[in-house]
C-alpha cells in the first residue's frame, strides 16, 4: 500500500448505492464491519443466526444515524437448508450484491460438535457454509459491477493442514487443529475462487483478511484469551480494519490477503500480509473445491461445463 498514512475508515470510499451482506454481523468484527459500511452509505444485510441479537445490533447501528441502512436476515451457516433459504430470500429481494463478507465463525470448540448436515462444526460453519453461500449468490455478484467477496481467515491458518482422510475430525478431534484447518480452507477457497473467476472471464474480486488478536466473543471457548486480551487484544473497530480494507480499499488486489501491521500481525492498521506455503497449494485448493461441491451439493464456476459469457454489467 503506497500511501504513507495508515489506512482507516476515513479512507473508505463512499458506499452509497451498494448492497453488502455481512455474515455474523451481530457482534465483534462483523458488527463493526456492518456499521462502517452503513456509515459510508451502503445498504447492509446483517446475516445472523440469532435474529434477536441481530435486531439489537441493527438498532445500535441505527442509533448512530448512518447514511446507509441496515436490516437483519436469518442465516445459520451450520445448516445448508438455512443457507439455501437465505440465498433465495436475498435474491428475491435484491437485484444486486456488491459485497459479500464471509465473516461469521466458530473457534476452538472444546468438544467435537456437528452441524445439522453432519459436518464437524468448525469446518462446516467456517468453510462449507460460506462456500455454499458464495456459490448460491455468485450469479448476483457476477452481474454486479465492481463486486467483491471477502473471506475472513486467521493467523491460525499457518499450522493448519487439510486432513483429507479425516476432514470432519471423526477419528481424532482437537479444538485448534480443527479450527486451523477451517481457516486454512478459507484461504485455499479464496485463491481457487479467484482463479476460477479469472478463468471464466468474470470481474468479481476475491480477497481475504484476518483481524490479528482482537478481543471478541469468538474467543469464548479459549481460556488463555482472558489472560492475554488486556496485553495483546485490540478493540473490534481496529480488528475490523483489514476486512474493511479488503472489502473497499482502492489498493486491494485480487486474491490479496490483509492483516494488522504490528508485531506478529497481532494488532495495528491493515497491510498486505503473507500466508503459509500450504495456503498457496493449488492442487489442494482444487481438491478442496471438488470436496466442497460434493459435500454441500452447491456447484458453481465448474471447469468441466461450458462457461457463461462474461457480463458487461
JOCORDA-V409395 format. One record per residue. N is the residue number from 1. SS is DSSP state (@ for helix, = for strand, . for the rest). PSI is psi in whole degrees, -180 to 180 (NA if undefined). D_CENTER is the distance of its C-alpha to the mean C-alpha in Angstrom with 2 decimals. Layout:
n,ss,psi,d_center
N,SS,PSI,D_CENTER
N,SS,PSI,D_CENTER
This chain:
n,ss,psi,d_center
1,.,120,21.66
2,.,-30,25.25
3,.,142,25.75
4,.,-30,27.35
5,.,137,26.01
6,.,136,22.99
7,.,130,20.04
8,.,-172,19.22
9,@,-21,18.64
10,@,-20,22.20
11,@,2,21.28
12,.,133,18.55
13,.,158,20.03
14,.,136,21.19
15,.,12,18.76
16,.,132,21.67
17,.,-9,21.61
18,.,149,17.91
19,=,131,15.82
20,=,145,12.19
21,=,130,10.09
22,=,116,7.99
23,=,146,7.36
24,.,42,9.28
25,.,4,10.96
26,.,-11,14.29
27,.,168,14.21
28,@,-137,13.32
29,@,-37,10.68
30,@,-42,9.26
31,@,-47,12.94
32,@,-35,13.69
33,@,-47,11.08
34,@,-43,12.56
35,@,-46,15.97
36,@,-41,15.94
37,@,-42,14.94
38,@,-39,17.66
39,@,-28,20.07
40,.,5,19.82
41,.,-1,20.76
42,.,155,17.76
43,=,117,17.85
44,=,124,14.80
45,=,115,14.10
46,=,105,12.97
47,=,105,11.82
48,=,143,13.32
49,.,-42,15.03
50,.,108,17.96
51,@,-42,19.51
52,@,-45,21.92
53,@,-37,19.52
54,@,-44,17.41
55,@,-39,20.70
56,@,-40,21.82
57,@,-41,18.76
58,@,-41,19.24
59,@,-37,22.90
60,@,-37,22.31
61,@,-42,20.50
62,@,-33,23.32
63,.,-22,25.91
64,.,4,24.86
65,.,61,25.78
66,.,160,22.94
67,.,-28,23.93
68,.,-156,21.28
69,=,161,20.61
70,=,146,18.29
71,=,154,18.59
72,=,135,17.32
73,=,141,16.69
74,=,131,16.65
75,.,119,13.86
76,.,106,14.18
77,.,-11,11.70
78,.,10,14.56
79,.,115,16.80
80,@,-31,16.72
81,@,-42,19.37
82,@,-41,17.26
83,@,-45,14.43
84,@,-41,17.33
85,@,-45,18.98
86,@,-49,16.13
87,@,-39,15.69
88,@,-46,19.48
89,@,-40,19.99
90,@,-46,17.51
91,@,-29,19.20
92,@,-25,22.56
93,@,-33,21.89
94,.,147,20.28
95,.,1,21.44
96,.,159,18.59
97,.,107,14.84
98,.,-30,14.23
99,=,123,10.60
100,=,113,7.63
101,=,104,4.70
102,=,82,2.32
103,.,-34,3.57
104,.,149,6.61
105,.,162,8.48
106,.,150,12.12
107,.,129,13.98
108,.,50,17.40
109,.,129,18.99
110,.,-28,22.72
111,.,157,23.78
112,.,124,22.48
113,.,159,21.29
114,=,150,20.52
115,.,174,18.46
116,.,-34,20.64
117,.,6,20.66
118,.,14,21.77
119,.,152,18.79
120,=,135,18.39
121,@,-42,16.18
122,@,-46,13.62
123,@,-40,13.40
124,@,-42,13.63
125,@,-53,11.01
126,@,-35,8.30
127,@,-62,9.01
128,@,-40,11.63
129,@,-43,10.55
130,@,-35,7.36
131,@,-48,9.84
132,@,-44,12.36
133,@,-46,10.63
134,@,-44,9.85
135,@,-42,13.42
136,@,-24,15.02
137,@,1,13.85
138,@,-38,14.37
139,@,-39,17.95
140,@,-42,17.22
141,@,-42,14.80
142,@,-29,17.53
143,.,2,20.24
144,.,116,18.70
145,.,134,19.89
146,.,19,17.63
147,.,155,14.33
148,=,152,11.03
149,=,130,7.67
150,=,124,5.09
151,=,122,3.11
152,=,114,3.82
153,.,-148,7.04
154,.,154,10.47
155,@,-20,14.06
156,@,-5,14.82
157,@,-24,13.87
158,.,-46,17.27
159,.,-1,19.57
160,.,144,17.48
161,.,144,19.38
162,.,115,18.90
163,.,80,21.70
164,.,-31,22.58
165,.,0,25.58
166,.,52,23.84
167,.,-31,20.12
168,.,13,20.45
169,.,39,22.35
170,.,-35,25.39
171,.,-34,27.96
172,.,127,26.55
173,.,125,23.94
174,.,129,22.90
175,@,-46,20.21
176,@,-31,18.93
177,@,-44,19.57
178,@,-40,17.42
179,@,-46,14.55
180,@,-39,14.98
181,@,-42,15.09
182,@,-36,11.77
183,@,-33,10.15
184,@,-42,12.47
185,@,-37,11.44
186,@,-40,7.85
187,@,-39,10.03
188,@,-41,12.70
189,@,-44,10.65
190,@,-49,9.60
191,@,-42,13.32
192,@,-38,14.80
193,@,-45,13.00
194,@,-39,14.23
195,@,-45,17.55
196,@,-38,18.03
197,@,-47,17.19
198,@,-44,19.77
199,@,-33,22.23
200,.,-5,22.13
201,.,19,22.92
202,.,169,20.03
203,.,21,18.78
204,.,134,15.00
205,=,133,13.31
206,=,126,10.29
207,=,172,9.10
208,=,159,7.31
209,=,160,8.01
210,.,148,9.35
211,.,3,11.30
212,.,-150,14.48
213,.,100,16.61
214,=,132,15.77
215,.,102,17.87
216,.,174,15.91
217,@,-1,16.64
218,@,-27,14.01
219,@,16,17.06
220,@,-29,19.42
221,@,10,20.46
222,.,96,20.95
223,.,-35,24.46
224,@,-22,24.59
225,@,-39,22.05
226,@,-34,24.81
227,@,-43,27.11
228,@,-11,25.07
229,@,-44,22.85
230,@,-28,25.85
231,@,-48,26.35
232,@,-29,22.96
233,.,128,20.45
234,=,164,19.48
235,.,152,18.91
236,@,-37,15.54
237,@,-35,16.41
238,@,-42,16.68
239,@,-26,13.63
240,.,-14,11.57
241,@,-44,13.42
242,@,-39,11.54
243,@,-45,8.38
244,@,-36,11.16
245,@,-46,12.97
246,@,-33,10.39
247,@,-33,10.13
248,@,-16,13.89
249,.,135,15.87
250,.,-22,18.83
251,.,2,18.95
252,.,144,15.46
253,.,158,16.14
254,.,134,14.85
255,.,16,13.04
256,.,152,13.33
257,=,128,11.83
258,=,140,12.41
259,=,-178,13.42
260,=,151,16.45
261,.,2,19.86
262,.,-169,21.90
263,@,123,23.50
264,@,28,21.48
265,@,30,18.32
266,.,-29,18.54
267,.,165,18.96
268,.,-166,19.71
269,.,157,18.64
270,=,144,16.06
271,=,162,17.40
272,=,135,16.65
273,.,163,16.51
274,.,172,17.42
275,.,172,16.14
276,.,158,18.37
277,@,-30,20.60
278,@,-36,19.27
279,@,-15,15.84
280,@,7,18.00
281,.,105,19.98
282,@,-35,20.13
283,@,-41,22.10
284,@,-38,19.67
285,@,-43,16.77
286,@,-38,19.12
287,@,-42,20.22
288,@,-39,16.84
289,@,-49,16.32
290,@,-44,19.74
291,@,-41,19.28
292,@,-41,16.07
293,@,-44,18.06
294,@,-41,20.97
295,@,-38,19.35
296,@,-22,17.45
297,.,12,20.10
298,.,116,17.70
299,.,131,18.92
300,.,161,18.03
301,.,41,18.91
302,.,140,21.62
303,.,1,23.82
304,.,-22,26.81
305,.,158,27.21
306,.,142,28.30
307,.,148,25.61
308,.,154,25.58
309,.,139,27.05
310,.,140,24.71
311,.,153,24.49
312,.,3,26.03
313,.,NA,24.53
